[in-house]
Amino acid sequence: MRIAPIAIVGKGNVGRALMRQLAASREAFLRRGIDLRVTAVVGRNAGLYVRDGIPQDTLEDLAEGRARIEMAGGAGGPAGGWEEVAANIAASGSAGQIVVDATAEDDAAVHAEWLKRGWHVVTANKKPLTGPLLHYDEIIAGRDRPESARYRFGATVGAGLPVISTIQDMLATGDSVIEIRAAVSGTLGFLFSACQDGTPFAAAVSEAKKRGYTEPDPRDDLSGADVARKALILGRLLGSRKELSDVVAESLVPSPLAQTDVETFLGELGMHSRAFDDRCRATVGRGRVLRYLLTVRPDAVRVGIEEVPIGKDFGSLTGPENMFVIRTKRYNAVPLVIRGPGAGAEVTAAGVFADIFRVINH
């Protein structure tokens, strides 16, 4: 029996969805000789660490919110210090430790430190990959870490869609990417699709947050920062040496609401978004729709709102769909298109799960 010790750092929507998926799949993996053993679940203020694996019923209760880590026991957490978290994971894990980052933490150095310990790192968190190039190089190049430590970040772009892995396979087999055009924000896709159907922008934002499509603070999506991060990840994958500050994103956050708390922002958005509602109606009247798109080439990264024809290509997307049009040396006359859901905890967790499986198989 192969033991795969998994530590989940982050118990928000994605972390809980991953717990559900791991719990539901455990018996099937055991029959294949693999023990998906969740040895740690770490929140912002506390963590639960069990060397022999968190019991199935406890993991399910944590995933569904029927139990809290504070009640289950343990200590530590990102807010209490990453060193304490690492020490607890090391004490509860074993050879082949897999650490999942399902947080939105900014500390780019943490992934490098985990890798130096020989741990495999699987992340849905885009921020470490879009930090300073110095940290990015340390993570990707694997300086000062055991050769066996693997780093997987497929869920950072496209949620569960096979975008990063496909591009990596292309590059590894000698293809070269000419251009990637994509609608990469399931959140903004949902909002723009709702607005073209006549839903006021503020109402669409509230509904997207309710469905779990947005970041905890929807302004992370509306500012274009999330799309900018994804664009930078793709650009760096193609060899770009840009910093996040080099990627200028068009923001949908009204200036008066930029610094308020989330509750005030949601409550007052309707008063400040009438101009955008008018813009959506006028665009539809011209037989076109608005989409928030990125264009990435090896030497350029561009992010912003574009008008596209209704019902064609990007204009045919509905709800939280993502679409990637990848033109390469081999896929030039007819580009490769990847399309599917790009937002939501379940599909993002599925992308993380797929990366965990790749690490185990490797």
C-alpha positions in Angstrom: 0.0 0.0 0.0 1.4 3.4 -1.0 0.7 6.1 1.5 0.1 9.6 0.1 0.2 12.1 3.0 -1.7 15.2 2.1 -1.8 18.5 4.1 -4.5 21.0 3.0 -3.6 24.5 3.9 -6.7 26.7 3.5 -10.2 25.7 4.6 -12.2 28.0 2.5 -14.5 27.0 -0.4 -11.8 25.2 -2.4 -10.2 23.6 0.6 -13.5 22.2 1.8 -14.4 21.0 -1.7 -11.1 19.2 -1.9 -11.8 17.5 1.4 -15.1 16.3 0.1 -13.5 14.9 -3.1 -10.7 13.2 -1.2 -13.1 11.6 1.3 -15.4 10.4 -1.5 -12.5 8.9 -3.5 -10.6 7.3 -0.6 -12.1 3.8 -0.9 -11.6 3.7 -4.7 -8.0 4.6 -4.3 -7.5 2.1 -1.5 -8.6 -0.6 -3.9 -5.9 0.6 -6.3 -3.3 0.4 -3.5 -3.1 4.1 -2.7 -3.9 5.5 0.7 -5.0 9.2 0.3 -4.2 10.1 3.9 -5.2 13.6 4.8 -2.9 14.2 7.8 -3.4 18.0 8.2 -6.1 20.6 7.6 -4.9 24.1 8.4 -7.0 27.2 8.7 -6.1 30.9 9.3 -5.9 30.5 13.1 -5.7 26.8 13.8 -4.8 23.4 12.4 -5.7 19.8 12.9 -2.8 17.4 12.5 -3.2 13.6 12.7 -0.2 11.4 11.7 -2.4 8.3 10.9 -4.8 10.4 8.9 -7.9 12.5 9.9 -10.8 10.0 10.4 -13.2 9.9 7.4 -16.2 11.2 9.4 -14.2 14.1 10.9 -12.9 15.1 7.4 -16.5 15.1 6.1 -17.7 17.1 9.0 -15.0 19.7 8.4 -15.8 19.8 4.7 -19.5 20.4 5.4 -19.0 22.9 8.2 -20.4 20.6 10.9 -17.2 20.8 12.8 -14.5 23.4 13.3 -10.8 22.9 13.6 -10.8 24.7 16.9 -13.2 22.1 18.2 -11.2 19.2 16.7 -7.9 20.2 18.3 -4.5 21.2 17.2 -2.8 24.6 16.9 -1.0 26.8 14.5 -2.1 28.3 11.1 -0.9 30.8 8.7 -1.8 33.7 11.0 0.1 32.0 13.8 3.3 31.6 11.7 4.3 29.5 8.7 7.2 27.9 10.7 4.8 26.4 13.2 2.6 25.1 10.4 5.6 23.5 8.7 6.7 21.9 11.9 3.3 20.4 12.6 3.0 19.1 9.0 6.5 17.6 9.3 5.5 15.9 12.5 2.2 14.5 11.2 3.4 13.6 7.6 5.8 11.1 6.2 7.8 10.4 3.1 6.2 11.8 0.0 4.5 14.6 1.8 2.1 16.6 -0.4 1.2 20.1 0.7 -1.8 21.8 -1.0 -2.0 25.6 -0.9 -5.7 26.5 -1.1 -5.2 29.9 0.4 -5.0 33.4 -1.1 -1.9 34.2 1.0 0.8 36.5 -0.5 3.9 35.0 0.9 5.8 33.8 -2.2 8.7 32.4 -0.2 6.6 29.7 1.5 6.3 27.4 -1.5 10.1 27.5 -2.0 10.6 26.7 1.7 8.2 23.7 1.4 10.0 22.5 -1.7 13.4 22.7 0.1 12.0 20.3 2.7 11.5 17.8 -0.1 7.7 18.2 0.0 5.6 18.1 -3.1 3.6 21.3 -3.5 0.2 21.6 -5.3 -1.3 25.0 -5.5 -4.5 26.8 -6.5 -3.1 30.0 -5.1 -1.9 32.3 -7.9 -0.1 34.9 -5.8 3.2 33.0 -5.1 3.6 32.5 -8.9 3.0 36.1 -9.6 5.3 37.6 -7.0 8.7 39.0 -7.8 10.7 37.1 -10.4 13.3 36.3 -7.8 10.8 34.2 -5.9 9.2 32.8 -9.1 12.6 31.6 -10.3 13.3 30.0 -7.0 10.0 28.1 -7.1 10.1 27.0 -10.7 13.8 26.3 -11.1 14.0 24.3 -7.9 17.1 25.9 -6.5 18.4 24.2 -3.3 15.6 21.6 -3.2 15.7 17.8 -3.7 15.2 16.8 -7.3 12.3 14.6 -6.3 10.1 17.5 -5.0 7.4 18.2 -7.5 5.5 21.5 -8.1 2.1 21.6 -9.7 0.0 24.6 -10.4 -2.6 23.6 -13.0 -5.5 24.9 -11.0 -4.2 28.5 -11.0 -5.4 29.0 -14.6 -8.6 27.5 -15.9 -9.6 25.8 -12.6 -10.0 22.2 -13.6 -9.4 22.7 -17.3 -6.2 21.1 -18.7 -4.6 24.4 -19.7 -1.3 24.5 -17.9 -0.5 20.8 -18.4 -1.4 21.1 -22.1 0.9 24.1 -22.6 3.7 22.4 -20.6 3.4 19.2 -22.8 3.5 21.4 -26.0 6.7 23.2 -24.8 8.3 19.9 -23.6 7.8 18.3 -27.0 9.4 21.2 -29.0 6.3 23.2 -30.0 6.4 27.0 -29.5 3.4 29.1 -28.5 2.6 32.1 -30.8 -0.4 33.5 -29.0 -2.9 32.7 -26.3 -6.2 34.5 -26.3 -8.6 33.7 -23.5 -11.6 34.4 -21.3 -10.0 33.2 -18.1 -12.3 34.6 -15.4 -15.4 32.5 -14.7 -16.5 35.3 -12.4 -16.4 38.0 -15.0 -17.8 35.7 -17.6 -20.8 35.1 -15.4 -21.2 38.8 -14.8 -20.9 39.9 -18.4 -23.2 37.1 -19.5 -25.8 38.1 -16.9 -25.6 41.7 -17.9 -26.0 41.0 -21.6 -29.3 39.3 -20.6 -30.4 42.4 -18.7 -29.4 41.7 -15.1 -28.1 44.8 -13.4 -24.4 44.6 -12.7 -24.7 44.9 -8.9 -27.3 42.1 -8.7 -25.1 39.9 -10.9 -22.1 40.5 -8.5 -24.2 39.5 -5.5 -25.4 36.4 -7.2 -21.9 35.4 -8.3 -20.6 35.8 -4.7 -23.5 33.7 -3.4 -22.6 30.9 -5.8 -19.0 31.0 -4.8 -17.7 32.2 -8.1 -15.9 35.3 -6.7 -12.9 35.7 -4.4 -13.9 36.4 -0.8 -13.6 40.1 -1.7 -15.3 40.4 -5.2 -13.1 43.4 -5.9 -10.2 41.0 -6.5 -12.1 39.8 -9.5 -13.6 43.1 -10.6 -10.3 45.0 -10.4 -9.0 42.6 -13.1 -6.2 41.6 -10.7 -7.2 38.0 -10.8 -7.1 38.0 -14.7 -3.8 39.9 -14.6 -2.3 37.2 -12.4 -3.4 34.4 -14.7 -2.1 36.3 -17.7 1.3 36.7 -16.0 1.4 33.0 -15.1 0.8 32.1 -18.8 3.3 34.7 -19.9 6.0 33.5 -17.6 5.2 29.9 -18.8 6.1 31.1 -22.3 9.3 32.8 -21.1 8.2 36.3 -20.3 10.2 38.2 -17.7 7.5 40.6 -16.7 6.5 41.6 -13.2 2.8 41.9 -12.1 3.2 45.7 -12.1 3.8 45.5 -15.9 0.4 44.0 -16.5 -2.2 46.9 -16.6 -5.8 45.6 -16.0 -9.0 47.5 -16.6 -10.9 47.8 -13.4 -14.7 47.5 -12.8 -14.5 48.7 -9.2 -16.0 52.2 -8.8 -13.4 54.5 -7.2 -15.6 55.5 -4.2 -16.0 51.9 -3.2 -12.3 50.8 -3.6 -11.4 51.0 0.1 -14.7 50.1 1.8 -15.5 46.9 3.6 -17.0 44.1 1.5 -20.5 44.5 3.0 -20.6 48.3 2.1 -19.2 47.6 -1.3 -22.0 45.1 -2.2 -24.7 47.3 -0.6 -23.7 50.5 -2.6 -22.5 49.0 -5.9 -25.9 49.5 -7.6 -25.6 53.3 -7.1 -22.2 53.4 -8.9 -22.7 50.9 -11.7 -25.4 52.4 -13.8 -22.9 53.6 -16.5 -21.7 50.0 -16.9 -25.4 48.8 -17.2 -25.9 51.4 -19.9 -22.7 50.3 -21.7 -23.9 46.6 -21.7 -27.2 47.6 -23.2 -25.7 49.8 -25.9 -23.2 47.0 -26.9 -26.0 44.4 -27.2 -27.9 46.9 -29.3 -25.0 46.8 -31.8 -25.1 43.0 -32.0 -22.1 42.6 -29.8 -21.3 41.7 -26.2 -18.6 42.6 -23.7 -16.0 40.1 -22.6 -12.9 40.4 -20.3 -10.1 38.9 -22.3 -6.3 38.4 -22.1 -3.9 38.1 -24.9 -0.5 36.6 -24.1 2.5 36.3 -26.4 6.1 35.5 -25.5 6.9 39.2 -25.6 3.5 40.8 -24.6 0.7 40.5 -22.1 -2.6 42.4 -22.5 -5.7 42.4 -20.3 -9.0 44.2 -20.6 -12.6 44.5 -21.8 -13.3 43.9 -25.5 -16.4 43.9 -27.7 -17.0 40.7 -29.6 -19.8 39.5 -31.9 -22.7 37.8 -30.1 -22.8 34.0 -30.5 -19.4 33.6 -32.1 -16.2 32.4 -30.4 -15.9 34.4 -27.1 -19.3 35.9 -27.7 -20.9 32.4 -27.4 -19.7 31.9 -23.8 -22.3 31.7 -21.1 -22.1 31.9 -17.4 -18.7 31.1 -15.8 -17.3 29.4 -18.9 -13.6 29.8 -19.7 -12.2 29.6 -23.2 -8.6 29.4 -24.4 -7.5 29.8 -28.0 -3.9 28.6 -28.2 -2.0 29.2 -31.4 1.3 27.4 -31.8 3.8 26.4 -34.5 1.9 23.1 -34.8 -1.6 24.5 -34.1 -1.4 27.6 -36.3 -3.9 27.4 -39.1 -6.5 25.8 -36.7 -5.7 26.8 -33.1 -6.3 24.5 -30.2 -9.4 25.5 -28.2 -10.0 24.5 -24.6 -13.4 25.4 -23.2 -15.3 24.6 -20.0 -16.3 25.9 -16.5 -13.7 28.1 -15.1 -15.1 29.1 -11.7 -16.5 27.4 -8.7 -14.9 25.5 -5.8 -15.7 22.1 -7.1 -14.0 22.4 -10.4 -11.0 24.2 -8.9 -10.7 21.5 -6.3 -10.9 18.9 -9.1 -8.0 20.6 -10.8 -6.0 20.4 -7.5 -7.0 16.7 -7.1 -5.8 16.0 -10.7 -2.4 17.6 -9.8 -2.2 15.5 -6.6 -2.8 12.4 -8.7 0.0 13.5 -11.2 2.4 13.9 -8.2 1.5 10.4 -6.9 1.8 8.8 -10.3 5.2 10.5 -10.9 
